[in-house]
């Protein structure tokens, strides 16, 4: 049974601890009662500010519900996409006969 006072205490704990409650993608709720009416977001990841700074591109994803009344959730922390990687080559290729001509043809 939902108790607003308990929910407020929990939310105050999150705020006082300077934790970040990640937004969720995929589904709004992580727990479903068998009656199909009662739902709640019980399961969640709470991250520190340092963790959020370290991985700014983070996402919390809720998957399909299986046999359990809880939904599997994942935190995906992607690395920053910096664009294409710079060209890397061995210096010995530059002295290979025909290398410069081959590269110019391919551009």
N, C-alpha and C positions, 0 to 999 in steps of 0.2 A: 504494500500500500504506500502510495506517494505521501511524503511528509515535507512540506515546504521548508520547515525549520531545518531539517536535516540537509536538504538541498542547499540552503543558504550557508550552512556551516561548511559544507564541502566546497562550495564556490569561494567562500572567504579563505579557506585553506589554500586553494589554488592561487588566489590573488596575493595572499600574504607570503607564499613561498616563491613568488615571482616566476611561476610556471606558465607556459603557454599551452593552451588547449587547442590543438590543431583542428582546423576545419576538416570536414570529412567529405570524400567524394564517393560516388557510387550508390550509396544509400544514406538515408537520414538517420536510421536507427540501427542499433547493433544487437538488440534483444527483442524477440517477439514471443508473446504468449500464444499457446495453441489455439486460443479462441479467435485469433485474427484481428482482434480489436486493440489489445494492449500492446504497446510498443514503447521502447525507451532507448536512449543512448547511454547504456551502462559502460560499455567497453570503450576505452580511449587511450591515446598516448598523450602524456603531459611531458613537455620538454623544457629544459632550462633555456634561458636567454642565450647562454654561450653555445649551446647546441644549435639553436636557431641561427646564430651568426655564422657558425661553422658550415652549416648546410642550408643556405637560404632557399634553395629549390627543393623543398620537401613537400610531400603530399601524403596524406593519410587516406587509404582506400579501403572501403568496405566491400567485401565480396558477396557472392550469393550465399544464402543460408542453406546449410545441408541438413543433416539429421538433428543437430543441436538446435536449441532455441537461441543460441548466440551466433553472431556473424563473425567470420574471420576478418580481421583487419590487419593491414600492413602499413608500414611507414616506408615510403620510397624516398631516398635521399639521392637525388641526381647531382652529378658534378656539373659545374657550369660549362656551358657550350661556348668555347672561345672561337669557333669558326674552324676553317680548314687548318690542318696542321701544316707547318712550314715544310718546304722541300728539304729533304735530308739526303745527302749522297756521299759516297766515298770520294775523297780527293783524287784517287787514282783514276777515276773515270774521266776526269778532265784531260788527262794526257793520252787517253785511248784514241787511236786514229779514227777519225770520222765522228767522234762524239758530238762536237759542237754543231756540225751539219745535221746530224740526226735530231738533236733537240730543236734546232730552228725549224726543221720540217714539221715537227709535231705540234708546234705552237700555232 
